[in-house]
Amino acid sequence: MDHQEEEIEIPNYFICPISLEIMKDPVTTVSGITYDRQSIVKWLEKVPSCPVTKQPLPLDSDLTPNHMLRRLIQHWCVENETRGVVRISTPRAPPGKLNVVEEIKNLKKFGQEALGREETLQKLEVLAMEGNNRRLMCEGGVHKSLILFVVKCTSEDEEGRRRTKGLDESLRLLHLIGVPSNDAKTILIENDRIMESLTWLLHQEDFFNKAYTIVLLRNLMEYTSSHIVERLNPEIFKGIIGFLKDVVNSLNRTSPTVRDTVQSSRPSLGKKEPSKLDHSLVIKHAVTAALMILLETSSWSRNRSILVDLGAVSELIELEMSYSGEKRITELMLGVLSRLCCCANGRAEILSHRGGIAVVTQRLLRVSPAADDRAISILSTVSKFSPENMVVEEMVNVGTVEKLCSVLGMDCGLNLKEKAKDILKDHFDEWKKFPCIDITLLTKLLSSSPKDLLTEFNSRVGV
């Protein structure tokens, strides 16, 4: 673009508040703000609120085409075409309610046979890209048909074979539309073959299918019977931990990248229309779902023992070391570790890992109050019930003592301070043997009341 073109003044109301570019397909949300369709759809997939007003805005919110504004933009573009402005064509209307209703009728009429046809799944996926269509699909029971189809694909026939055609597309579509909470309560109870299918999927090679499966499993388990959660098949735990290990390996580049894994496991993928799903977002959702499953199931001692035996402690620590910077993931990881610390083998695994105590110490006072509570709980439990010589030396080496002193000298929760003080008191005689520990400061901190420490802290920061 030359100098003349740069001086063209574009009306402010032609600009999308998200992309800061001229809108090609302006749509107005229920919050009253107009955005370019592509920009607001991508935004709502990550943040369920209006970027301008901060008003809650679900992904399936209505997006009303702003035809008047689009015509004004098109007219302005035509008028300025000689100055280098590119004309904007009239966007094709996205598939709507009538298309969804038609596909739902086909599903009810032809059942599993319809889902077995590739074009049916492709049509449904295109429709599901519009948030409002997903709600219509759930109301029409599409998610139930898809789950039954997945069960059929993963079940052996009389000859011991599995006919998995359409499985990839079905899992991806299920990930898009989700499972309503009122149905999730009963689906696993009504059909025990679903859990068998999900277990099988977790042990296959396809990385993204495993990610979709974990998110689906979390959706189904969130509202189901506690008996199912308590007696979960160890093979499911094994599959989830294996997935987390794959994530760590891909982040550390010690194995083929996720993209390479997908391409090698789907040699015909290039012939199909590429999915519009954000793969990095899929992985993040799956990691979060996996940790939530582990957190909920680790309430039972039976599950804690299984998880520790399967190497969950090591994989969780490696995940945090590789996936640092994600607040929610850190909180969940620390939550699971704090529960696995309830058994002796879990505490031993944390102590034996090169980064176990170190990563917990580093996250203390750096993430959130929830993370602080879980980190201090881990340090307290390991400190009380593990061999003293191992605990003391490790905590000195990785800076835990200094961090606990910082807790006592900062403005934070009273419960946090009390646990930090207990850890420091329990091993005070051992800390004195290390020349790197400031015993004078430590003695002062332990002898001062929380009120005195807070007063001193406020004076230092000028409050």
WOTA-V798070 format. One record per run of one state. SS is the DSSP state (~ for helix, > for strand, _ for the rest). FROM is the first residue (numbers start at 1). TO is the last residue. If there is no record, write none. Layout:
BEGIN
ss=<SS SS>
from=<FROM FROM>
to=<TO TO>
END
This chain:
BEGIN
ss=<_ ~ _ ~ > _ > _ > _ > ~ _ > _ > _ > _ ~ _ ~ _ ~ _ ~ _ ~ _ ~ _ ~ _ ~ _ ~ _ ~ _ ~ _ ~ _ ~ _ ~ _ ~ _ ~ _ ~ _ ~ _ ~ _ ~ _ ~ _ ~ _ ~ _ ~ _ ~ _ ~ _ ~ _ ~ _>
from=<1 3 7 12 15 16 22 23 26 29 34 37 47 49 50 56 57 64 66 67 80 81 84 97 111 112 116 118 129 131 140 142 155 167 178 181 191 193 203 207 222 226 231 234 253 258 266 269 272 279 298 301 310 312 323 327 341 344 353 356 364 369 386 388 398 400 409 414 427 428 432 439 448 450 462>
to=<2 6 11 14 15 21 22 25 28 33 36 46 48 49 55 56 63 65 66 79 80 83 96 110 111 115 117 128 130 139 141 154 166 177 180 190 192 202 206 221 225 230 233 252 257 265 268 271 278 297 300 309 311 322 326 340 343 352 355 363 368 385 387 397 399 408 413 426 427 431 438 447 449 461 463>
END
